[in-house]
Amino acid sequence: MAEDRPGGSELFLEINGSRVEASDRELADWILSFSAGATREQVAALVRARAQRIR
């Protein structure tokens, strides 16, 4: 995929007027948190805290 084009979840966020400002490390930690027992709601809260409106 081209670097300047968003992937699946990024595209979903952009279509809906948002983006997430997070480092690659933070993104990886969010994904790995599922295997450590985090719930969807807990990870969603992390993502929402870093989401920004772009419209």
CYANA upper distance limits for C-alpha pairs under 8 A (distance plus 0.5 A):
  1 MET  CA      5 ARG  CA      7.57
  1 MET  CA      7 GLY  CA      8.11
  6 PRO  CA     10 GLU  CA      5.72
  6 PRO  CA     11 LEU  CA      5.69
  7 GLY  CA     11 LEU  CA      6.19
  8 GLY  CA     12 PHE  CA      6.78
  9 SER  CA     13 LEU  CA      6.76
 10 GLU  CA     14 GLU  CA      6.64
 10 GLU  CA     19 ARG  CA      7.43
 11 LEU  CA     15 ILE  CA      6.53
 12 PHE  CA     16 ASN  CA      6.83
 13 LEU  CA     17 GLY  CA      6.72
 13 LEU  CA     18 SER  CA      5.46
 13 LEU  CA     19 ARG  CA      6.14
 14 GLU  CA     18 SER  CA      5.62
 14 GLU  CA     19 ARG  CA      6.47
 14 GLU  CA     54 ILE  CA      8.20
 17 GLY  CA     53 ARG  CA      6.19
 17 GLY  CA     54 ILE  CA      5.79
 17 GLY  CA     55 ARG  CA      5.97
 18 SER  CA     51 ALA  CA      6.82
 18 SER  CA     52 GLN  CA      5.87
 18 SER  CA     53 ARG  CA      4.94
 18 SER  CA     54 ILE  CA      5.79
 18 SER  CA     55 ARG  CA      8.06
 19 ARG  CA     51 ALA  CA      5.99
 19 ARG  CA     52 GLN  CA      5.92
 19 ARG  CA     53 ARG  CA      7.13
 19 ARG  CA     54 ILE  CA      7.35
 20 VAL  CA     47 VAL  CA      7.44
 20 VAL  CA     50 ARG  CA      5.92
 20 VAL  CA     51 ALA  CA      4.84
 20 VAL  CA     52 GLN  CA      6.66
 21 GLU  CA     50 ARG  CA      6.23
 21 GLU  CA     51 ALA  CA      7.04
 21 GLU  CA     52 GLN  CA      7.94
 22 ALA  CA     26 GLU  CA      6.40
 22 ALA  CA     27 LEU  CA      6.98
 22 ALA  CA     50 ARG  CA      7.34
 23 SER  CA     27 LEU  CA      6.83
 24 ASP  CA     28 ALA  CA      6.63
 25 ARG  CA     29 ASP  CA      6.60
 26 GLU  CA     30 TRP  CA      6.70
 27 LEU  CA     31 ILE  CA      6.95
 28 ALA  CA     32 LEU  CA      6.59
 29 ASP  CA     33 SER  CA      6.40
 30 TRP  CA     34 PHE  CA      7.72
 30 TRP  CA     43 VAL  CA      6.77
 30 TRP  CA     46 LEU  CA      8.17
 31 ILE  CA     35 SER  CA      8.30
 32 LEU  CA     36 ALA  CA      7.16
 33 SER  CA     37 GLY  CA      6.93
 33 SER  CA     38 ALA  CA      5.92
 33 SER  CA     43 VAL  CA      8.10
 34 PHE  CA     38 ALA  CA      5.27
 34 PHE  CA     39 THR  CA      7.11
 34 PHE  CA     40 ARG  CA      8.26
 34 PHE  CA     43 VAL  CA      8.32
 38 ALA  CA     42 GLN  CA      6.53
 38 ALA  CA     43 VAL  CA      7.21
 39 THR  CA     43 VAL  CA      6.93
 40 ARG  CA     44 ALA  CA      6.39
 41 GLU  CA     45 ALA  CA      6.64
 42 GLN  CA     46 LEU  CA      7.10
 43 VAL  CA     47 VAL  CA      6.85
 44 ALA  CA     48 ARG  CA      6.49
 45 ALA  CA     49 ALA  CA      6.62
 46 LEU  CA     50 ARG  CA      7.26
 47 VAL  CA     51 ALA  CA      6.65
